């Protein structure tokens, strides 16, 4: 697992905070592409800018693609069987391919299965965490990419293939099966889910852009062009900012 990305000492200038406000407004009104839990109350349209304490801080337990100390973190709460999550997974892979090598943007994946809509989603989350716990961060991402990449957008994951995905990611069948059948990852899935629910998440995918202790939501499966523009705007502001002592 890669080390914590929470120890970012960059000062957040007012211009970036204001930029976050614009992002939140724009993304809320354009972001309807997400699966909503059937028991959740609907958002009333008020999307205030808050501190990142609203979601659990990113730490060494998180699975991170990219530089864990990147100044821009995109934290996603996702459901492996959510069709919109598949689309957003593809978008985020493109973002990391473009910006990850610079060390300025990283992607954090957290579990938010919605079993009322996707009965197998909690099991897949546990499987992904078993792979990550056994073989590390890169294996977790390999497994996750296979789950999203191998299924059609409107079809659930074929759970009979989970062993094959785990093996491809570097975990032998016996170890994978032992972990999955032990149920020891249920608690981790629940912890991710509860952390997201406490922050007001009602559907998937739901993401947050984090810079220091500031956050702005990305609602739903925003297309690549929208996420790219967010990243470009924030990078431009960061590059033009003068850190304070």
C-alpha positions as a Markdown table, in Angstrom:
| # | Residue | x | y | z |
|---|---|---|---|---|
| 1 | Unk | 0.0 | 0.0 | 0.0 |
| 2 | Unk | 1.3 | 3.5 | -0.8 |
| 3 | Unk | 1.9 | 5.9 | 2.1 |
| 4 | Unk | -0.5 | 8.5 | 3.3 |
| 5 | Unk | -1.3 | 11.6 | 1.1 |
| 6 | Unk | -2.7 | 13.7 | 3.8 |
| 7 | Unk | 0.4 | 15.5 | 4.9 |
| 8 | Unk | 0.2 | 18.2 | 2.2 |
| 9 | Unk | 1.4 | 21.6 | 3.6 |
| 10 | Unk | 0.4 | 23.7 | 0.6 |
| 11 | Unk | -1.5 | 26.8 | 1.6 |
| 12 | Unk | -4.9 | 27.2 | -0.1 |
| 13 | Unk | -5.3 | 30.7 | -1.6 |
| 14 | Unk | -8.6 | 32.4 | -1.7 |
| 15 | Unk | -8.7 | 32.2 | -5.5 |
| 16 | Unk | -8.7 | 28.4 | -5.3 |
| 17 | Unk | -11.4 | 28.3 | -2.7 |
| 18 | Unk | -13.5 | 30.5 | -5.0 |
| 19 | Unk | -12.7 | 28.2 | -7.8 |
| 20 | Unk | -14.0 | 25.3 | -5.8 |
| 21 | Unk | -17.3 | 27.1 | -5.3 |
| 22 | Unk | -17.7 | 27.5 | -9.1 |
| 23 | Unk | -16.8 | 23.8 | -9.6 |
| 24 | Unk | -19.4 | 22.7 | -7.0 |
| 25 | Unk | -22.2 | 24.8 | -8.6 |
| 26 | Unk | -21.3 | 23.7 | -12.2 |
| 27 | Unk | -20.9 | 20.0 | -11.3 |
| 28 | Unk | -24.0 | 19.8 | -9.3 |
| 29 | Unk | -26.2 | 21.1 | -12.0 |
| 30 | Unk | -24.6 | 18.9 | -14.7 |
| 31 | Unk | -24.1 | 15.8 | -12.7 |
| 32 | Unk | -27.2 | 13.6 | -12.9 |
| 33 | Unk | -25.5 | 10.4 | -14.1 |
| 34 | Unk | -25.3 | 8.3 | -11.0 |
| 35 | Unk | -27.1 | 5.4 | -9.4 |
| 36 | Unk | -29.1 | 6.6 | -6.4 |
| 37 | Unk | -29.8 | 4.3 | -3.4 |
| 38 | Unk | -33.6 | 3.8 | -3.4 |
| 39 | Unk | -33.9 | 4.7 | 0.3 |
| 40 | Unk | -31.9 | 7.9 | 0.1 |
| 41 | Unk | -33.5 | 11.4 | 0.4 |
| 42 | Unk | -32.9 | 13.5 | -2.7 |
| 43 | Unk | -30.4 | 16.4 | -2.6 |
| 44 | Unk | -32.2 | 19.7 | -2.5 |
| 45 | Unk | -29.7 | 21.4 | -4.7 |
| 46 | Unk | -27.7 | 23.1 | -2.0 |
| 47 | Unk | -24.1 | 22.0 | -2.3 |
| 48 | Unk | -22.0 | 24.0 | 0.1 |
| 49 | Unk | -18.3 | 24.1 | 0.1 |
| 50 | Unk | -17.0 | 22.4 | 3.2 |
| 51 | Unk | -13.8 | 21.2 | 4.7 |
| 52 | Unk | -12.5 | 17.8 | 3.8 |
| 53 | Unk | -13.2 | 16.6 | 7.3 |
| 54 | Unk | -16.7 | 15.7 | 5.9 |
| 55 | Unk | -15.1 | 12.6 | 4.4 |
| 56 | Unk | -12.6 | 10.4 | 6.2 |
| 57 | Unk | -9.1 | 11.7 | 5.6 |
| 58 | Unk | -6.9 | 9.9 | 3.0 |
| 59 | Unk | -4.4 | 7.7 | 4.7 |
| 60 | Unk | -2.2 | 4.6 | 4.3 |
| 61 | Unk | -5.2 | 2.3 | 4.3 |
| 62 | Unk | -6.5 | 3.9 | 1.0 |
| 63 | Unk | -5.9 | 2.5 | -2.4 |
| 64 | Unk | -4.3 | 5.3 | -4.5 |
| 65 | Unk | -3.5 | 5.4 | -8.2 |
| 66 | Unk | -0.8 | 8.0 | -8.7 |
| 67 | Unk | 1.3 | 10.0 | -6.4 |
| 68 | Unk | -0.1 | 9.7 | -2.8 |
| 69 | Unk | 1.3 | 13.2 | -2.0 |
| 70 | Unk | -0.2 | 14.8 | -5.1 |
| 71 | Unk | -1.6 | 18.3 | -4.4 |
| 72 | Unk | -4.9 | 17.3 | -6.1 |
| 73 | Unk | -6.7 | 14.2 | -5.0 |
| 74 | Unk | -9.9 | 12.8 | -6.5 |
| 75 | Unk | -11.6 | 10.6 | -4.0 |
| 76 | Unk | -14.2 | 8.4 | -5.5 |
| 77 | Unk | -16.9 | 6.3 | -3.8 |
| 78 | Unk | -18.0 | 3.6 | -6.2 |
| 79 | Unk | -20.1 | 0.4 | -6.7 |
| 80 | Unk | -18.5 | -2.2 | -9.0 |
| 81 | Unk | -21.8 | -3.1 | -10.6 |
| 82 | Unk | -23.0 | 0.4 | -11.1 |
| 83 | Unk | -23.1 | 1.2 | -14.9 |
| 84 | Unk | -22.3 | 4.9 | -14.3 |
| 85 | Unk | -19.3 | 3.8 | -12.2 |
| 86 | Unk | -17.9 | 1.8 | -15.1 |
| 87 | Unk | -18.1 | 4.9 | -17.3 |
| 88 | Unk | -16.4 | 7.1 | -14.7 |
| 89 | Unk | -13.7 | 4.4 | -14.0 |
| 90 | Unk | -12.8 | 4.7 | -17.7 |
| 91 | Unk | -12.7 | 8.5 | -17.4 |
| 92 | Unk | -10.5 | 8.5 | -14.3 |
| 93 | Unk | -8.1 | 6.0 | -15.9 |
| 94 | Unk | -7.7 | 8.5 | -18.7 |
| 95 | Unk | -7.2 | 11.4 | -16.3 |
| 96 | Unk | -4.4 | 9.4 | -14.4 |
| 97 | Unk | -2.8 | 8.4 | -17.7 |
| 98 | Unk | -2.6 | 12.1 | -18.6 |
| 99 | Unk | -1.8 | 13.7 | -15.3 |
| 100 | Unk | -0.6 | 10.9 | -13.0 |
| 101 | Unk | 3.0 | 10.9 | -14.3 |
| 102 | Unk | 3.4 | 14.6 | -13.3 |
| 103 | Unk | 2.7 | 13.7 | -9.7 |
| 104 | Unk | 0.1 | 16.4 | -9.4 |
| 105 | Unk | -3.1 | 14.4 | -9.5 |
| 106 | Unk | -4.0 | 11.1 | -7.8 |
| 107 | Unk | -7.1 | 8.9 | -7.6 |
| 108 | Unk | -8.4 | 7.3 | -4.4 |
| 109 | Unk | -11.0 | 4.5 | -4.6 |
| 110 | Unk | -13.4 | 3.8 | -1.8 |
| 111 | Unk | -16.2 | 1.2 | -1.6 |
| 112 | Unk | -19.8 | 2.2 | -1.7 |
| 113 | Unk | -21.8 | -0.9 | -2.8 |
| 114 | Unk | -25.6 | -0.5 | -3.0 |
| 115 | Unk | -27.0 | -4.0 | -2.5 |
| 116 | Unk | -30.6 | -3.0 | -3.0 |
| 117 | Unk | -29.7 | -2.3 | -6.6 |
| 118 | Unk | -26.7 | -4.6 | -7.1 |
| 119 | Unk | -26.9 | -7.6 | -4.9 |
| 120 | Unk | -23.3 | -8.8 | -5.7 |
| 121 | Unk | -21.6 | -5.5 | -5.3 |
| 122 | Unk | -20.6 | -6.0 | -1.6 |
| 123 | Unk | -19.1 | -9.4 | -2.5 |
| 124 | Unk | -17.1 | -7.8 | -5.3 |
| 125 | Unk | -15.9 | -5.0 | -2.9 |
| 126 | Unk | -14.7 | -7.7 | -0.5 |
| 127 | Unk | -12.9 | -9.5 | -3.3 |
| 128 | Unk | -11.1 | -6.4 | -4.4 |
| 129 | Unk | -10.0 | -5.7 | -0.8 |
| 130 | Unk | -8.8 | -9.3 | -0.4 |
| 131 | Unk | -6.6 | -8.8 | -3.5 |
| 132 | Unk | -5.3 | -5.5 | -2.2 |
| 133 | Unk | -4.7 | -6.8 | 1.3 |
| 134 | Unk | -2.8 | -9.8 | 0.0 |
| 135 | Unk | -0.9 | -8.4 | -3.0 |
| 136 | Unk | -0.8 | -4.6 | -2.5 |
| 137 | Unk | -2.0 | -1.4 | -4.1 |
| 138 | Unk | -1.1 | -2.3 | -7.7 |
| 139 | Unk | -2.9 | -5.6 | -7.5 |
| 140 | Unk | -6.0 | -3.9 | -6.2 |
| 141 | Unk | -6.1 | -1.6 | -9.2 |
| 142 | Unk | -5.4 | -4.4 | -11.6 |
| 143 | Unk | -8.3 | -6.3 | -10.2 |
| 144 | Unk | -10.6 | -3.3 | -10.2 |
| 145 | Unk | -9.7 | -2.5 | -13.8 |
| 146 | Unk | -10.5 | -6.1 | -14.8 |
| 147 | Unk | -13.9 | -6.0 | -13.0 |
| 148 | Unk | -15.0 | -2.8 | -14.8 |
| 149 | Unk | -13.3 | -3.6 | -18.1 |
| 150 | Unk | -14.6 | -7.1 | -18.6 |
| 151 | Unk | -18.3 | -6.4 | -18.2 |
| 152 | Unk | -20.8 | -4.7 | -20.4 |
| 153 | Unk | -22.0 | -1.4 | -19.1 |
| 154 | Unk | -25.6 | -2.6 | -18.4 |
| 155 | Unk | -24.7 | -6.1 | -17.2 |
| 156 | Unk | -23.6 | -7.2 | -13.7 |
| 157 | Unk | -20.2 | -8.6 | -13.0 |
| 158 | Unk | -19.9 | -12.3 | -13.6 |
| 159 | Unk | -18.8 | -13.3 | -10.1 |
| 160 | Unk | -17.5 | -16.7 | -11.3 |
| 161 | Unk | -14.7 | -14.7 | -12.9 |
| 162 | Unk | -13.5 | -13.1 | -9.6 |
| 163 | Unk | -10.9 | -15.9 | -9.0 |
| 164 | Unk | -9.5 | -15.4 | -12.5 |
| 165 | Unk | -9.2 | -11.6 | -12.0 |
| 166 | Unk | -7.5 | -12.2 | -8.6 |
| 167 | Unk | -5.1 | -14.7 | -10.2 |
| 168 | Unk | -4.3 | -12.2 | -13.0 |
| 169 | Unk | -3.7 | -9.6 | -10.2 |
| 170 | Unk | -1.2 | -11.9 | -8.5 |
| 171 | Unk | -3.2 | -13.7 | -5.8 |
| 172 | Unk | -3.5 | -17.5 | -6.0 |
| 173 | Unk | -6.9 | -19.2 | -5.8 |
| 174 | Unk | -6.4 | -20.7 | -2.3 |
| 175 | Unk | -5.3 | -17.5 | -0.7 |
| 176 | Unk | -8.1 | -15.5 | -2.4 |
| 177 | Unk | -10.8 | -18.0 | -1.5 |
| 178 | Unk | -9.7 | -18.2 | 2.1 |
| 179 | Unk | -9.8 | -14.4 | 2.5 |
| 180 | Unk | -13.1 | -14.0 | 0.8 |
| 181 | Unk | -14.8 | -16.9 | 2.6 |
| 182 | Unk | -13.5 | -15.6 | 6.0 |
| 183 | Unk | -15.6 | -12.5 | 5.6 |
| 184 | Unk | -12.9 | -10.4 | 7.2 |
| 185 | Unk | -13.2 | -7.7 | 4.6 |
| 186 | Unk | -16.9 | -7.0 | 5.3 |
| 187 | Unk | -15.9 | -4.7 | 8.1 |
| 188 | Unk | -13.6 | -2.7 | 5.8 |
| 189 | Unk | -16.4 | -2.3 | 3.2 |
| 190 | Unk | -18.8 | -1.2 | 5.9 |
| 191 | Unk | -16.3 | 1.3 | 7.2 |
| 192 | Unk | -15.9 | 2.8 | 3.7 |
| 193 | Unk | -19.6 | 2.9 | 3.2 |
| 194 | Unk | -20.4 | 4.4 | 6.5 |
| 195 | Unk | -17.8 | 7.1 | 6.0 |
| 196 | Unk | -19.3 | 8.0 | 2.7 |
| 197 | Unk | -22.9 | 7.9 | 4.0 |
| 198 | Unk | -21.9 | 10.2 | 6.9 |
| 199 | Unk | -20.6 | 12.7 | 4.4 |
| 200 | Unk | -24.0 | 12.7 | 2.7 |
| 201 | Unk | -23.3 | 10.4 | -0.2 |
| 202 | Unk | -26.6 | 9.0 | -1.7 |
| 203 | Unk | -25.5 | 7.3 | -4.9 |
| 204 | Unk | -22.6 | 6.3 | -7.1 |
| 205 | Unk | -20.3 | 7.4 | -8.4 |
| 206 | Unk | -19.7 | 10.2 | -6.0 |
| 207 | Unk | -16.3 | 11.9 | -6.0 |
| 208 | Unk | -14.6 | 14.8 | -4.2 |
| 209 | Unk | -11.7 | 16.9 | -5.4 |
| 210 | Unk | -9.4 | 17.6 | -2.5 |
| 211 | Unk | -6.7 | 20.2 | -2.2 |
| 212 | Unk | -5.3 | 20.4 | 1.3 |
| 213 | Unk | -8.4 | 20.7 | 3.6 |
| 214 | Unk | -10.7 | 22.0 | 0.9 |
| 215 | Unk | -13.1 | 19.8 | -1.0 |
| 216 | Unk | -15.6 | 20.1 | -3.8 |
| 217 | Unk | -18.0 | 17.4 | -5.0 |
| 218 | Unk | -18.1 | 15.8 | -8.4 |
| 219 | Unk | -21.6 | 14.5 | -8.8 |
| 220 | Unk | -22.1 | 11.4 | -11.0 |
| 221 | Unk | -20.2 | 10.1 | -14.0 |
| 222 | Unk | -18.9 | 13.3 | -15.4 |
| 223 | Unk | -17.3 | 12.9 | -18.8 |
| 224 | Unk | -13.6 | 13.1 | -19.4 |
| 225 | Unk | -13.8 | 16.6 | -20.8 |
| 226 | Unk | -15.4 | 17.9 | -17.7 |
| 227 | Unk | -13.0 | 16.3 | -15.2 |
| 228 | Unk | -10.1 | 17.4 | -17.4 |
| 229 | Unk | -11.2 | 21.0 | -17.3 |
| 230 | Unk | -11.5 | 20.8 | -13.5 |
| 231 | Unk | -8.0 | 19.5 | -13.2 |
| 232 | Unk | -6.6 | 22.1 | -15.7 |
| 233 | Unk | -8.3 | 24.9 | -13.8 |
| 234 | Unk | -7.0 | 23.8 | -10.4 |
| 235 | Unk | -3.5 | 23.1 | -11.7 |
| 236 | Unk | -3.5 | 26.6 | -13.3 |
| 237 | Unk | -4.5 | 28.1 | -10.0 |
| 238 | Unk | -1.9 | 26.1 | -8.0 |
| 239 | Unk | 0.9 | 27.1 | -10.4 |
| 240 | Unk | -0.1 | 30.7 | -10.1 |
| 241 | Unk | -0.4 | 30.6 | -6.3 |
| 242 | Unk | 2.4 | 31.9 | -4.0 |
| 243 | Unk | 2.6 | 29.7 | -0.9 |
| 244 | Unk | 2.5 | 31.5 | 2.5 |
| 245 | Unk | 4.8 | 30.8 | 5.4 |
